[in-house]
Amino acid sequence: MNHLTFILCLGGIILAGASQAQDAEAGRKVAGMCRTCHGLDGVARIPIAPHIGGEAAQYLSRQLTAFRDGTREHEMMSIVARSLTDLQIGDVSAWYASHEATAEVTEDIANAPEACSACHGTDGIATMEDAPNLAGETNIYIDTQLKAFRSGKRTHDIMSEIAANMSDAEIRSVADWYDGINLSVTASE
């Protein structure tokens, strides 16, 4: 086999693997284990779980991989993610990313938290791939996450620094802002 044939074959194998890792319909089956907390459509069913429908697949994959590998800890997610293969992580991430998240702000957008809006959006729909949507998240979830960043229990290059300087009242204000946004998640067609 000459070098060109080998490179073309290798490229085909890599592309085939990449498309398999992005199988949303296979991810729907994996999402069956997520539905109790996050819902099959990605709208959380319990207040301490985030909405994940409409999140970027890359963001979801990074979070699941971090839970699986132990670089991010959570009493339930660490256990669930430990059993997932890279293929399953790619598939379930593709499933939830195949949904569209939209938000309706009912308050004056001039009151949006300025430090958060650049990444998470004024309406809570993230403007950056590495930032999660916050629209419609419960204030208890956002409050808990910001306090985890502030204390160092959870770390992130940007969020740890921002949260370190926030008072409890500022955290509650941000949490209440995003909690007050109406979130809608629909399956993309």
C-alpha positions as YAML, in Angstrom:
chain: A
units: angstrom
residues:
- id: 1
  name: MET
  ca: [0.00, 0.00, 0.00]
- id: 2
  name: ASN
  ca: [1.43, 3.36, -0.95]
- id: 3
  name: HIS
  ca: [1.48, 6.38, 1.39]
- id: 4
  name: LEU
  ca: [-1.44, 8.15, -0.29]
- id: 5
  name: THR
  ca: [-3.69, 5.08, -0.02]
- id: 6
  name: PHE
  ca: [-2.74, 4.66, 3.64]
- id: 7
  name: ILE
  ca: [-3.50, 8.33, 4.41]
- id: 8
  name: LEU
  ca: [-6.86, 8.14, 2.60]
- id: 9
  name: CYS
  ca: [-7.80, 4.95, 4.46]
- id: 10
  name: LEU
  ca: [-6.77, 6.43, 7.79]
- id: 11
  name: GLY
  ca: [-8.72, 9.60, 7.03]
- id: 12
  name: GLY
  ca: [-11.81, 7.52, 6.23]
- id: 13
  name: ILE
  ca: [-11.50, 5.63, 9.49]
- id: 14
  name: ILE
  ca: [-11.15, 8.86, 11.47]
- id: 15
  name: LEU
  ca: [-14.13, 10.43, 9.70]
- id: 16
  name: ALA
  ca: [-16.24, 7.32, 10.25]
- id: 17
  name: GLY
  ca: [-15.38, 7.39, 13.94]
- id: 18
  name: ALA
  ca: [-16.18, 11.09, 14.17]
- id: 19
  name: SER
  ca: [-19.63, 10.61, 12.66]
- id: 20
  name: GLN
  ca: [-20.34, 7.69, 15.02]
- id: 21
  name: ALA
  ca: [-19.42, 9.83, 18.01]
- id: 22
  name: GLN
  ca: [-22.06, 12.35, 16.98]
- id: 23
  name: ASP
  ca: [-25.09, 10.04, 16.64]
- id: 24
  name: ALA
  ca: [-27.95, 11.93, 18.28]
- id: 25
  name: GLU
  ca: [-30.41, 9.05, 17.90]
- id: 26
  name: ALA
  ca: [-28.02, 6.68, 19.67]
- id: 27
  name: GLY
  ca: [-27.58, 9.43, 22.26]
- id: 28
  name: ARG
  ca: [-31.35, 9.44, 22.86]
- id: 29
  name: LYS
  ca: [-31.00, 5.89, 24.16]
- id: 30
  name: VAL
  ca: [-28.11, 6.87, 26.43]
- id: 31
  name: ALA
  ca: [-30.18, 9.83, 27.66]
- id: 32
  name: GLY
  ca: [-32.60, 7.35, 29.21]
- id: 33
  name: MET
  ca: [-30.30, 7.27, 32.24]
- id: 34
  name: CYS
  ca: [-30.30, 11.10, 32.37]
- id: 35
  name: ARG
  ca: [-34.05, 11.63, 32.18]
- id: 36
  name: THR
  ca: [-34.80, 11.38, 35.91]
- id: 37
  name: CYS
  ca: [-32.82, 14.53, 36.70]
- id: 38
  name: HIS
  ca: [-32.32, 16.30, 33.35]
- id: 39
  name: GLY
  ca: [-35.37, 15.10, 31.42]
- id: 40
  name: LEU
  ca: [-35.23, 13.44, 28.02]
- id: 41
  name: ASP
  ca: [-35.54, 16.86, 26.40]
- id: 42
  name: GLY
  ca: [-32.87, 18.36, 28.67]
- id: 43
  name: VAL
  ca: [-35.22, 20.39, 30.88]
- id: 44
  name: ALA
  ca: [-34.28, 19.56, 34.47]
- id: 45
  name: ARG
  ca: [-36.87, 17.83, 36.59]
- id: 46
  name: ILE
  ca: [-35.26, 18.64, 39.93]
- id: 47
  name: PRO
  ca: [-34.07, 22.07, 41.12]
- id: 48
  name: ILE
  ca: [-30.46, 21.08, 41.75]
- id: 49
  name: ALA
  ca: [-29.90, 19.72, 38.22]
- id: 50
  name: PRO
  ca: [-29.16, 22.03, 35.29]
- id: 51
  name: HIS
  ca: [-31.09, 22.24, 32.05]
- id: 52
  name: ILE
  ca: [-28.91, 20.67, 29.35]
- id: 53
  name: GLY
  ca: [-31.17, 20.69, 26.28]
- id: 54
  name: GLY
  ca: [-29.73, 23.03, 23.65]
- id: 55
  name: GLU
  ca: [-26.25, 23.18, 25.16]
- id: 56
  name: ALA
  ca: [-23.29, 22.92, 22.78]
- id: 57
  name: ALA
  ca: [-22.22, 19.31, 22.25]
- id: 58
  name: GLN
  ca: [-18.59, 20.21, 22.95]
- id: 59
  name: TYR
  ca: [-19.53, 21.79, 26.29]
- id: 60
  name: LEU
  ca: [-21.57, 18.75, 27.34]
- id: 61
  name: SER
  ca: [-18.80, 16.36, 26.26]
- id: 62
  name: ARG
  ca: [-16.21, 18.28, 28.29]
- id: 63
  name: GLN
  ca: [-18.40, 18.23, 31.39]
- id: 64
  name: LEU
  ca: [-19.24, 14.52, 31.12]
- id: 65
  name: THR
  ca: [-15.60, 13.66, 30.51]
- id: 66
  name: ALA
  ca: [-14.57, 15.73, 33.54]
- id: 67
  name: PHE
  ca: [-17.12, 13.88, 35.72]
- id: 68
  name: ARG
  ca: [-15.96, 10.53, 34.35]
- id: 69
  name: ASP
  ca: [-12.27, 11.28, 34.80]
- id: 70
  name: GLY
  ca: [-12.68, 12.83, 38.26]
- id: 71
  name: THR
  ca: [-11.54, 16.36, 37.38]
- id: 72
  name: ARG
  ca: [-15.05, 17.51, 38.28]
- id: 73
  name: GLU
  ca: [-16.86, 15.92, 41.21]
- id: 74
  name: HIS
  ca: [-20.55, 15.48, 41.94]
- id: 75
  name: GLU
  ca: [-22.09, 12.75, 44.08]
- id: 76
  name: MET
  ca: [-24.44, 11.52, 41.31]
- id: 77
  name: MET
  ca: [-22.81, 12.66, 38.04]
- id: 78
  name: SER
  ca: [-19.42, 11.18, 38.90]
- id: 79
  name: ILE
  ca: [-21.03, 7.76, 39.35]
- id: 80
  name: VAL
  ca: [-23.18, 7.97, 36.21]
- id: 81
  name: ALA
  ca: [-20.40, 9.32, 33.99]
- id: 82
  name: ARG
  ca: [-17.86, 6.71, 35.13]
- id: 83
  name: SER
  ca: [-19.75, 4.09, 33.13]
- id: 84
  name: LEU
  ca: [-19.82, 6.10, 29.88]
- id: 85
  name: THR
  ca: [-17.51, 5.44, 26.95]
- id: 86
  name: ASP
  ca: [-16.20, 8.23, 24.74]
- id: 87
  name: LEU
  ca: [-18.69, 7.12, 22.08]
- id: 88
  name: GLN
  ca: [-21.62, 7.30, 24.53]
- id: 89
  name: ILE
  ca: [-20.49, 10.73, 25.73]
- id: 90
  name: GLY
  ca: [-20.35, 11.96, 22.14]
- id: 91
  name: ASP
  ca: [-23.75, 10.48, 21.35]
- id: 92
  name: VAL
  ca: [-25.61, 11.78, 24.40]
- id: 93
  name: SER
  ca: [-23.99, 15.19, 23.95]
- id: 94
  name: ALA
  ca: [-25.18, 15.22, 20.34]
- id: 95
  name: TRP
  ca: [-28.70, 14.25, 21.51]
- id: 96
  name: TYR
  ca: [-29.05, 17.12, 23.95]
- id: 97
  name: ALA
  ca: [-27.32, 19.55, 21.55]
- id: 98
  name: SER
  ca: [-29.88, 18.60, 18.89]
- id: 99
  name: HIS
  ca: [-32.48, 20.50, 20.92]
- id: 100
  name: GLU
  ca: [-32.96, 24.23, 20.59]
- id: 101
  name: ALA
  ca: [-33.05, 26.40, 23.69]
- id: 102
  name: THR
  ca: [-34.81, 29.75, 23.45]
- id: 103
  name: ALA
  ca: [-35.46, 32.30, 26.14]
- id: 104
  name: GLU
  ca: [-37.90, 35.08, 26.86]
- id: 105
  name: VAL
  ca: [-36.80, 37.86, 29.19]
- id: 106
  name: THR
  ca: [-39.72, 39.45, 31.01]
- id: 107
  name: GLU
  ca: [-37.68, 41.94, 33.05]
- id: 108
  name: ASP
  ca: [-35.87, 45.11, 31.92]
- id: 109
  name: ILE
  ca: [-32.66, 43.87, 30.24]
- id: 110
  name: ALA
  ca: [-30.85, 46.88, 31.71]
- id: 111
  name: ASN
  ca: [-30.94, 44.89, 34.97]
- id: 112
  name: ALA
  ca: [-29.06, 41.92, 33.47]
- id: 113
  name: PRO
  ca: [-25.90, 40.99, 35.38]
- id: 114
  name: GLU
  ca: [-23.16, 42.68, 33.37]
- id: 115
  name: ALA
  ca: [-20.33, 40.36, 34.44]
- id: 116
  name: CYS
  ca: [-22.34, 37.32, 33.28]
- id: 117
  name: SER
  ca: [-23.95, 38.58, 30.09]
- id: 118
  name: ALA
  ca: [-20.82, 38.57, 27.93]
- id: 119
  name: CYS
  ca: [-20.54, 34.76, 28.13]
- id: 120
  name: HIS
  ca: [-23.95, 33.53, 29.28]
- id: 121
  name: GLY
  ca: [-26.03, 36.09, 27.39]
- id: 122
  name: THR
  ca: [-28.43, 38.69, 28.71]
- id: 123
  name: ASP
  ca: [-31.22, 36.21, 28.02]
- id: 124
  name: GLY
  ca: [-29.29, 33.28, 29.48]
- id: 125
  name: ILE
  ca: [-28.49, 31.67, 26.14]
- id: 126
  name: ALA
  ca: [-24.70, 31.33, 26.06]
- id: 127
  name: THR
  ca: [-22.76, 33.37, 23.55]
- id: 128
  name: MET
  ca: [-19.63, 31.24, 23.94]
- id: 129
  name: GLU
  ca: [-19.25, 27.50, 23.36]
- id: 130
  name: ASP
  ca: [-17.47, 26.98, 26.69]
- id: 131
  name: ALA
  ca: [-20.22, 28.69, 28.72]
- id: 132
  name: PRO
  ca: [-23.48, 26.97, 29.65]
- id: 133
  name: ASN
  ca: [-26.91, 28.43, 29.10]
- id: 134
  name: LEU
  ca: [-28.35, 29.87, 32.31]
- id: 135
  name: ALA
  ca: [-31.86, 30.75, 31.12]
- id: 136
  name: GLY
  ca: [-34.47, 29.34, 33.44]
- id: 137
  name: GLU
  ca: [-32.01, 27.64, 35.77]
- id: 138
  name: THR
  ca: [-33.29, 27.61, 39.32]
- id: 139
  name: ASN
  ca: [-31.78, 30.20, 41.60]
- id: 140
  name: ILE
  ca: [-30.70, 27.43, 43.99]
- id: 141
  name: TYR
  ca: [-28.67, 25.75, 41.23]
- id: 142
  name: ILE
  ca: [-26.92, 28.96, 40.13]
- id: 143
  name: ASP
  ca: [-26.37, 30.04, 43.74]
- id: 144
  name: THR
  ca: [-24.79, 26.67, 44.56]
- id: 145
  name: GLN
  ca: [-22.49, 26.71, 41.51]
- id: 146
  name: LEU
  ca: [-21.31, 30.29, 42.06]
- id: 147
  name: LYS
  ca: [-20.55, 29.55, 45.70]
- id: 148
  name: ALA
  ca: [-18.65, 26.42, 44.65]
- id: 149
  name: PHE
  ca: [-16.53, 28.56, 42.30]
- id: 150
  name: ARG
  ca: [-16.04, 31.15, 45.05]
- id: 151
  name: SER
  ca: [-14.90, 28.58, 47.61]
- id: 152
  name: GLY
  ca: [-12.65, 26.68, 45.19]
- id: 153
  name: LYS
  ca: [-14.73, 23.50, 45.39]
- id: 154
  name: ARG
  ca: [-15.27, 23.94, 41.66]
- id: 155
  name: THR
  ca: [-12.66, 25.63, 39.46]
- id: 156
  name: HIS
  ca: [-12.66, 27.33, 36.09]
- id: 157
  name: ASP
  ca: [-10.21, 29.83, 34.61]
- id: 158
  name: ILE
  ca: [-12.83, 32.58, 34.32]
- id: 159
  name: MET
  ca: [-15.60, 31.67, 36.75]
- id: 160
  name: SER
  ca: [-13.37, 31.13, 39.78]
- id: 161
  name: GLU
  ca: [-11.99, 34.65, 39.47]
- id: 162
  name: ILE
  ca: [-15.40, 36.25, 38.93]
- id: 163
  name: ALA
  ca: [-17.10, 34.38, 41.78]
- id: 164
  name: ALA
  ca: [-14.22, 35.02, 44.20]
- id: 165
  name: ASN
  ca: [-15.23, 38.67, 44.44]
- id: 166
  name: MET
  ca: [-19.01, 38.19, 44.65]
- id: 167
  name: SER
  ca: [-20.97, 38.69, 47.86]
- id: 168
  name: ASP
  ca: [-23.87, 36.40, 48.79]
- id: 169
  name: ALA
  ca: [-26.27, 39.19, 47.79]
- id: 170
  name: GLU
  ca: [-24.61, 39.57, 44.36]
- id: 171
  name: ILE
  ca: [-24.75, 35.82, 43.83]
- id: 172
  name: ARG
  ca: [-28.43, 35.77, 44.75]
- id: 173
  name: SER
  ca: [-29.14, 38.66, 42.38]
- id: 174
  name: VAL
  ca: [-27.51, 36.83, 39.46]
- id: 175
  name: ALA
  ca: [-29.29, 33.60, 40.38]
- id: 176
  name: ASP
  ca: [-32.64, 35.37, 40.57]
- id: 177
  name: TRP
  ca: [-32.09, 37.11, 37.21]
- id: 178
  name: TYR
  ca: [-31.53, 33.88, 35.27]
- id: 179
  name: ASP
  ca: [-34.21, 32.00, 37.26]
- id: 180
  name: GLY
  ca: [-36.72, 34.62, 36.13]
- id: 181
  name: ILE
  ca: [-36.15, 33.98, 32.42]
- id: 182
  name: ASN
  ca: [-38.63, 31.73, 30.63]
- id: 183
  name: LEU
  ca: [-36.82, 28.86, 28.93]
- id: 184
  name: SER
  ca: [-38.20, 26.79, 26.08]
- id: 185
  name: VAL
  ca: [-36.43, 23.69, 24.78]
- id: 186
  name: THR
  ca: [-37.62, 21.99, 21.61]
- id: 187
  name: ALA
  ca: [-36.32, 19.14, 19.51]
- id: 188
  name: SER
  ca: [-34.64, 20.38, 16.35]
- id: 189
  name: GLU
  ca: [-36.00, 18.98, 13.16]
...
